Amino acid sequence: MKLSFCSIAFQQNKYGDGLSLDYTAAEVPPLVAEQGYDGVELWAPHVQGLSVDELAALRQQLHELKLAVPMVSPYFRLTKTQEEADNSVREGLLLIETARAIGAKGIRCFTGGTASADATPEQWARAVTALQTLADAGPELWWALETHSWNLMDTIPSSIRLVETVDRPNVRLILQPATFGPDWRAATVALTPYACHIHVTDKLPDGSYDLQHGPMDWPWIVAHLRGNNFPGFLSVEYRGEDAMRVLAEDGKYMRRLL
């Protein structure tokens, strides 16, 4: 198992419209490498719109820093309307070329905006068809469905249902145990066989971020993953105003566990 850091931490206006970058794609990797990570999960706005030459330079920089890119992470919306699903598929097809250009191993997927309990059969079918299209277009990439509220991957049964219905060997889960609240342990056990990537995040009851003292037992999770020969990355994900502290302190903590 290896450790990566999500570049989503390096953005401004984290919860509003018009999100912008605190650091560019070229500025993020040295910060991550300096703290001893093995990879960087690149938030899609960091790489979307880069030229061929800029992508090539980024790949060379990542190679020199010995950093992998386990995921590129966009925001797809596959369930609400057919138009949104079509737009997301177009975005995904463009990201295949971006992922290939920088040597990324996978693309994070949301289904977007509809809870599994509220989704109609038509919405389920729309999401499945879109994911099959993307998985077939980029067969060498993981298409990783992040367990998350307001997505079809918001419960243990619905997460398994979506992976099994899409029925592609390169469609797996990003297991984010914090999605499942007090059921995080059961979710970790049930969903590890379907996962290719793990999101490491945690919050205290007051909403503050605290990976080491939050409700998730990361030593137990890491031991479980190791016992099940999990081969992927654990990726520290943080959205807040203290990215540099989290980058350093939680990287050190997770490296000790790994």
C-alpha positions as CSV (number, residue, x, y, z in Angstrom):
1,M,0.0,0.0,0.0
2,K,1.1,3.5,-0.8
3,L,0.2,7.0,0.3
4,S,-1.0,9.9,-1.8
5,F,-2.4,13.4,-1.1
6,C,-5.4,15.0,-2.9
7,S,-4.7,18.3,-4.5
8,I,-8.2,19.4,-3.9
9,A,-6.7,20.8,-0.6
10,F,-5.0,23.5,-2.7
11,Q,-8.0,25.5,-3.9
12,Q,-9.7,28.8,-2.8
13,N,-13.3,29.4,-2.0
14,K,-13.7,25.7,-1.2
15,Y,-17.5,25.6,-0.8
16,G,-18.8,28.2,-3.1
17,D,-19.0,29.0,-6.8
18,G,-16.1,30.0,-9.0
19,L,-13.6,27.7,-7.3
20,S,-10.0,28.7,-8.1
21,L,-6.5,27.3,-7.4
22,D,-4.2,28.2,-4.6
23,Y,-1.4,26.4,-6.4
24,T,-1.0,25.4,-10.0
25,A,-0.5,21.8,-11.2
26,A,3.2,22.5,-11.4
27,E,3.4,23.9,-7.9
28,V,1.6,21.0,-6.1
29,P,3.9,18.0,-6.7
30,P,7.0,19.4,-5.0
31,L,4.9,20.2,-1.9
32,V,3.6,16.6,-1.8
33,A,7.0,15.0,-2.6
34,E,8.7,17.1,0.1
35,Q,6.5,15.4,2.8
36,G,7.4,11.9,1.6
37,Y,4.2,10.9,-0.2
38,D,4.2,8.3,-3.0
39,G,1.7,10.0,-5.1
40,V,-0.7,12.9,-5.7
41,E,-4.4,12.6,-6.6
42,L,-5.0,15.4,-8.9
43,W,-8.2,17.4,-8.7
44,A,-9.4,17.7,-12.3
45,P,-9.3,21.6,-12.3
46,H,-5.6,21.3,-11.8
47,V,-5.1,19.6,-15.1
48,Q,-8.1,20.4,-17.3
49,G,-7.1,23.0,-19.9
50,L,-3.4,22.3,-19.8
51,S,-1.7,22.2,-23.2
52,V,0.0,19.1,-24.6
53,D,3.4,20.6,-23.7
54,E,2.2,21.5,-20.2
55,L,1.0,17.9,-19.6
56,A,4.2,16.5,-20.9
57,A,6.2,18.8,-18.5
58,L,4.0,17.7,-15.6
59,R,4.6,14.1,-16.4
60,Q,8.3,14.7,-16.4
61,Q,8.1,16.6,-13.1
62,L,6.2,13.8,-11.5
63,H,8.7,11.2,-12.8
64,E,11.6,13.2,-11.4
65,L,9.9,13.5,-8.0
66,K,9.0,9.8,-8.1
67,L,5.3,10.6,-7.6
68,A,2.5,8.4,-9.1
69,V,-0.9,9.8,-10.0
70,P,-3.4,7.2,-8.8
71,M,-6.4,9.3,-9.6
72,V,-7.6,12.3,-11.6
73,S,-10.8,13.6,-9.8
74,P,-13.5,15.4,-11.7
75,Y,-17.2,15.8,-10.9
76,F,-19.6,13.8,-13.1
77,R,-23.4,14.2,-13.0
78,L,-24.9,11.1,-14.5
79,T,-28.3,10.7,-12.9
80,K,-30.2,14.1,-13.0
81,T,-30.8,14.5,-16.8
82,Q,-29.6,12.9,-20.0
83,E,-28.0,16.2,-21.0
84,E,-25.9,16.3,-17.9
85,A,-24.9,12.6,-18.3
86,D,-23.9,13.3,-21.9
87,N,-21.8,16.3,-20.9
88,S,-20.1,14.2,-18.2
89,V,-19.3,11.5,-20.6
90,R,-17.7,14.0,-23.0
91,E,-15.7,15.4,-20.1
92,G,-14.6,11.8,-19.2
93,L,-13.5,11.1,-22.7
94,L,-11.3,14.2,-22.7
95,L,-9.9,13.2,-19.3
96,I,-8.8,9.8,-20.7
97,E,-6.3,11.6,-22.9
98,T,-5.2,13.8,-20.0
99,A,-4.8,10.7,-17.7
100,R,-2.8,9.0,-20.4
101,A,-0.6,12.1,-21.0
102,I,0.4,12.3,-17.3
103,G,0.5,8.6,-16.6
104,A,-2.5,8.6,-14.2
105,K,-3.9,5.2,-13.2
106,G,-7.5,6.1,-12.8
107,I,-10.4,8.6,-12.9
108,R,-12.6,9.3,-9.9
109,C,-16.4,9.1,-10.7
110,F,-19.4,10.6,-9.0
111,T,-22.9,9.9,-10.2
112,G,-24.0,13.2,-8.8
113,G,-26.9,14.8,-7.0
114,T,-29.3,11.9,-6.5
115,A,-29.3,9.6,-3.5
116,S,-29.6,5.9,-4.2
117,A,-32.9,5.7,-2.3
118,D,-34.4,8.4,-4.5
119,A,-33.1,7.3,-7.9
120,T,-35.5,5.9,-10.4
121,P,-34.8,2.9,-12.6
122,E,-34.2,5.3,-15.5
123,Q,-31.6,7.2,-13.4
124,W,-29.8,4.0,-12.5
125,A,-29.8,2.9,-16.1
126,R,-28.5,6.3,-17.3
127,A,-25.6,6.1,-14.8
128,V,-24.8,2.5,-15.7
129,T,-24.7,3.2,-19.4
130,A,-22.5,6.3,-19.0
131,L,-20.0,4.3,-16.8
132,Q,-19.9,1.4,-19.3
133,T,-19.2,3.9,-22.1
134,L,-16.3,5.4,-20.2
135,A,-14.9,2.1,-18.9
136,D,-14.9,0.7,-22.5
137,A,-13.2,3.9,-23.9
138,G,-10.4,3.8,-21.3
139,P,-10.0,0.1,-20.5
140,E,-6.5,0.5,-19.0
141,L,-7.8,3.0,-16.4
142,W,-9.6,2.5,-13.2
143,W,-13.0,4.2,-13.2
144,A,-13.4,4.6,-9.5
145,L,-16.8,5.3,-7.9
146,E,-16.3,7.3,-4.7
147,T,-18.6,6.3,-1.9
148,H,-20.3,9.6,-1.1
149,S,-23.6,11.1,0.1
150,W,-26.0,12.2,-2.7
151,N,-24.6,9.6,-5.1
152,L,-25.6,6.1,-6.0
153,M,-22.7,5.0,-3.9
154,D,-24.1,6.2,-0.6
155,T,-24.9,2.9,1.1
156,I,-23.2,-0.4,1.2
157,P,-25.8,-2.3,-0.9
158,S,-26.1,0.5,-3.5
159,S,-22.3,0.7,-3.9
160,I,-22.1,-3.0,-4.6
161,R,-25.2,-2.9,-6.8
162,L,-23.7,-0.2,-9.0
163,V,-20.3,-1.9,-9.5
164,E,-21.9,-5.3,-10.2
165,T,-24.5,-3.8,-12.6
166,V,-21.9,-1.9,-14.6
167,D,-20.0,-5.2,-14.8
168,R,-16.7,-3.9,-16.1
169,P,-13.4,-5.2,-14.6
170,N,-12.0,-1.7,-14.5
171,V,-14.9,-0.2,-12.6
172,R,-14.3,-0.3,-8.9
173,L,-14.8,1.9,-5.8
174,I,-13.0,4.6,-4.0
175,L,-13.8,3.5,-0.4
176,Q,-14.2,6.5,1.8
177,P,-15.1,4.9,5.2
178,A,-16.2,8.3,6.6
179,T,-19.2,8.2,4.1
180,F,-20.9,5.6,6.3
181,G,-20.8,7.3,9.7
182,P,-21.0,4.9,12.6
183,D,-21.2,2.0,10.1
184,W,-17.7,2.7,8.8
185,R,-16.3,-0.6,10.0
186,A,-19.0,-2.7,8.4
187,A,-18.6,-0.7,5.2
188,T,-14.8,-1.2,5.2
189,V,-15.2,-5.0,5.5
190,A,-18.0,-5.2,2.9
191,L,-16.5,-2.9,0.3
192,T,-12.8,-3.6,0.4
193,P,-13.2,-6.4,-2.2
194,Y,-14.7,-3.8,-4.6
195,A,-12.2,-1.0,-3.9
196,C,-9.1,0.1,-5.9
197,H,-8.4,3.3,-3.9
198,I,-9.1,4.6,-0.4
199,H,-9.9,8.1,0.7
200,V,-8.4,9.0,4.1
201,T,-10.5,11.7,5.8
202,D,-12.1,12.2,9.2
203,K,-14.0,14.8,11.2
204,L,-14.9,15.4,14.8
205,P,-18.6,15.9,15.8
206,D,-18.0,19.7,15.6
207,G,-17.1,19.4,12.0
208,S,-13.3,20.1,12.5
209,Y,-10.9,17.8,10.7
210,D,-8.9,15.5,12.8
211,L,-7.5,12.3,11.2
212,Q,-5.7,11.0,14.3
213,H,-8.5,11.6,16.8
214,G,-11.7,11.4,14.7
215,P,-14.2,8.5,14.8
216,M,-12.4,6.5,12.1
217,D,-9.9,3.9,13.6
218,W,-7.2,4.2,10.9
219,P,-4.8,1.7,12.5
220,W,-7.7,-0.8,12.3
221,I,-8.5,0.1,8.7
222,V,-4.9,-0.1,7.6
223,A,-4.5,-3.5,9.3
224,H,-7.7,-4.7,7.6
225,L,-6.6,-3.6,4.2
226,R,-3.1,-5.2,4.7
227,G,-4.8,-8.4,5.8
228,N,-6.8,-8.4,2.6
229,N,-3.8,-7.6,0.4
230,F,-5.2,-4.3,-0.7
231,P,-2.8,-3.2,-3.5
232,G,-3.9,0.4,-4.0
233,F,-3.2,3.9,-2.6
234,L,-4.6,5.5,0.5
235,S,-5.1,9.2,-0.3
236,V,-5.4,11.9,2.3
237,E,-8.3,14.1,1.4
238,Y,-8.8,17.5,3.1
239,R,-11.0,20.5,2.3
240,G,-10.3,23.3,4.7
241,E,-8.1,26.2,5.4
242,D,-5.0,24.4,6.9
243,A,-3.8,22.4,4.0
244,M,-0.1,22.7,4.7
245,R,-0.5,21.4,8.3
246,V,-2.6,18.4,7.2
247,L,-0.2,17.7,4.3
248,A,2.7,17.4,6.8
249,E,1.2,16.0,10.0
250,D,-1.3,13.5,8.5
251,G,1.3,12.4,6.0
252,K,3.6,11.6,8.8
253,Y,0.9,9.8,10.8
254,M,-0.3,7.7,7.9
255,R,3.3,6.7,6.9
256,R,3.8,5.4,10.4
257,L,0.7,3.2,10.0
258,L,1.8,2.0,6.5
